[in-house]
């Protein structure tokens, strides 16, 4: 190669013991007048400023991907998601420290008893949302049963108020007895109103809150799943390109060994050039696949953060909605039965203590799948 190197005759080879490790066959190290080392292949007079490796003409420290196969530089990969090396974990900080946020603790997959991936972290979050929706439905069913009790009780009171028993009592006592029976009818009316308000102000909101919730969750699930599938496809391409590069390098090494046996073979030299060119192309393809993979993982990462924060917001909103309508239930109960307020006081106190943040922390502690976030695949 034309590298503007000094003539070999003007410099003496450096002693072999000065080299860190033996050079490949036919290679010698020289020092230029400016004090810079350069290397000469005595078999074909090829020269280079960079120390050659075991492949003639290939620098010891090649470009980032030219003719080089990754050697232990992959970060740990779990189901096609690339995580940082253990030595790099200390560099990661939580996205939302001290908040036990969904976006910090559900990056890994949940394992089954055999150690196989059973659910992705996002699917765990979705299950939490769907469970909340189901609990909301069960609460509505509970209130419906309570309404039935009130309606049946009101009907019974109304029937009893019309009972003729004691109706022939006379005088002031008869008037008092008639008023007592009328009070039953009035009480029945109160319970009818109570059941009606329970239906409109508690049961109905529970049933109608986010009617399209399941469809929305399915849409989010498909979106994240599609991104994950794309990530798997891109990682498969990386592995395919990596194997192709290994094959090209093996082919280049084989031709180089044959060249060592057959000196000054012009056809063999041309074959080596072609093999080296194919190896370089394979390296380029590998880096292209890695770049596409990293783009997909970055997109998946961004959507995971955005969507998990949205799920977090929805859960806080749901808890607050349920709390408010249960408070409305206790208020209606107070208005209906002033004599049994003591039974509602403990409920009121507990409702005032409802804390979605505390609930989230407890749930995240029990269900988190992994707080180590993915990183770019590097070669």
Helices and strands as residue ranges (DSSP letters): G 8-10, G 16-18, E 27-31, E 37-41, E 46-48, E 77-78, E 81-82, G 86-91, H 102-105, E 110-111, E 117-119, H 121-161, H 171-198, I 199-203, H 204-208, H 213-261, H 266-336, G 338-340, H 341-352, H 356-367
